[in-house]
């Protein structure tokens, strides 16, 4: 079984990578991009029967910095 974890900076936290991407898109001629937030996706291959609560514990302890990041878990 698999799980996919989406990690993003929380609203209000500065995102310098996202700002660099927004600027680069404008430089390349893509008008109308007013903001970019960059995050990460982590895919986990898990033993059958692993519960979502276990994946959430992984996020809380390692995969996400919960002070500045939020996360969403998808069990696939």
C-alpha positions as a Markdown table, in Angstrom:
| # | Residue | x | y | z |
|---|---|---|---|---|
| 1 | Unk | 0.0 | 0.0 | 0.0 |
| 2 | Unk | 1.0 | 3.6 | -0.5 |
| 3 | Unk | 0.5 | 6.9 | 1.1 |
| 4 | Unk | 1.1 | 10.4 | -0.4 |
| 5 | Unk | 1.9 | 13.3 | 1.9 |
| 6 | Unk | 1.5 | 16.9 | 0.6 |
| 7 | Unk | 3.5 | 19.4 | 2.7 |
| 8 | Unk | 3.1 | 23.2 | 2.2 |
| 9 | Unk | 4.2 | 26.2 | 4.1 |
| 10 | Unk | 1.4 | 27.6 | 6.3 |
| 11 | Unk | -0.3 | 30.8 | 5.2 |
| 12 | Unk | 1.6 | 33.9 | 6.4 |
| 13 | Unk | 5.0 | 32.1 | 6.2 |
| 14 | Unk | 7.3 | 33.7 | 3.6 |
| 15 | Unk | 8.0 | 31.4 | 0.7 |
| 16 | Unk | 11.2 | 32.6 | -1.0 |
| 17 | Unk | 11.3 | 29.7 | -3.5 |
| 18 | Unk | 7.7 | 30.4 | -4.5 |
| 19 | Unk | 8.5 | 34.1 | -5.0 |
| 20 | Unk | 11.6 | 33.1 | -7.1 |
| 21 | Unk | 9.3 | 30.9 | -9.3 |
| 22 | Unk | 6.7 | 33.7 | -9.6 |
| 23 | Unk | 9.4 | 36.1 | -10.7 |
| 24 | Unk | 10.9 | 33.7 | -13.2 |
| 25 | Unk | 7.5 | 33.0 | -14.8 |
| 26 | Unk | 7.0 | 36.7 | -15.3 |
| 27 | Unk | 10.5 | 37.0 | -16.8 |
| 28 | Unk | 9.6 | 34.1 | -19.2 |
| 29 | Unk | 6.5 | 36.1 | -20.4 |
| 30 | Unk | 3.8 | 34.3 | -18.3 |
| 31 | Unk | 1.6 | 37.2 | -17.3 |
| 32 | Unk | -1.0 | 37.1 | -14.6 |
| 33 | Unk | 0.8 | 34.9 | -12.0 |
| 34 | Unk | 0.3 | 36.8 | -8.8 |
| 35 | Unk | 1.6 | 34.3 | -6.3 |
| 36 | Unk | 3.3 | 30.9 | -6.1 |
| 37 | Unk | 3.5 | 28.7 | -3.1 |
| 38 | Unk | 6.0 | 25.8 | -3.4 |
| 39 | Unk | 5.7 | 22.6 | -1.4 |
| 40 | Unk | 6.7 | 19.0 | -1.5 |
| 41 | Unk | 5.1 | 15.6 | -2.1 |
| 42 | Unk | 6.4 | 12.5 | -0.3 |
| 43 | Unk | 5.3 | 9.1 | -1.4 |
| 44 | Unk | 5.6 | 6.2 | 1.0 |
| 45 | Unk | 5.5 | 2.5 | 0.2 |
| 46 | Unk | 4.0 | 0.9 | 3.4 |
| 47 | Unk | 3.4 | -2.5 | 4.7 |
| 48 | Unk | -0.2 | -3.7 | 4.2 |
| 49 | Unk | -2.4 | -2.6 | 7.1 |
| 50 | Unk | -0.4 | 0.5 | 8.0 |
| 51 | Unk | -2.9 | 3.0 | 9.4 |
| 52 | Unk | -3.3 | 6.7 | 8.5 |
| 53 | Unk | -2.6 | 7.5 | 12.1 |
| 54 | Unk | 0.9 | 6.0 | 11.8 |
| 55 | Unk | 1.6 | 8.2 | 8.7 |
| 56 | Unk | 0.3 | 11.3 | 10.5 |
| 57 | Unk | 2.7 | 10.4 | 13.4 |
| 58 | Unk | 5.6 | 10.2 | 10.8 |
| 59 | Unk | 4.6 | 13.7 | 9.6 |
| 60 | Unk | 4.5 | 15.1 | 13.1 |
| 61 | Unk | 7.9 | 13.7 | 14.0 |
| 62 | Unk | 9.9 | 14.0 | 10.7 |
| 63 | Unk | 8.2 | 14.7 | 7.4 |
| 64 | Unk | 6.8 | 18.2 | 8.2 |
| 65 | Unk | 7.9 | 21.0 | 10.3 |
| 66 | Unk | 4.5 | 21.6 | 11.9 |
| 67 | Unk | 5.6 | 25.0 | 13.2 |
| 68 | Unk | 5.7 | 26.5 | 9.7 |
| 69 | Unk | 4.2 | 23.7 | 7.5 |
| 70 | Unk | 0.9 | 22.0 | 7.1 |
| 71 | Unk | 0.4 | 18.6 | 5.6 |
| 72 | Unk | -2.3 | 16.4 | 4.1 |
| 73 | Unk | -2.2 | 12.6 | 3.9 |
| 74 | Unk | -3.7 | 10.5 | 1.1 |
| 75 | Unk | -3.9 | 6.8 | 1.6 |
| 76 | Unk | -3.7 | 5.2 | -1.8 |
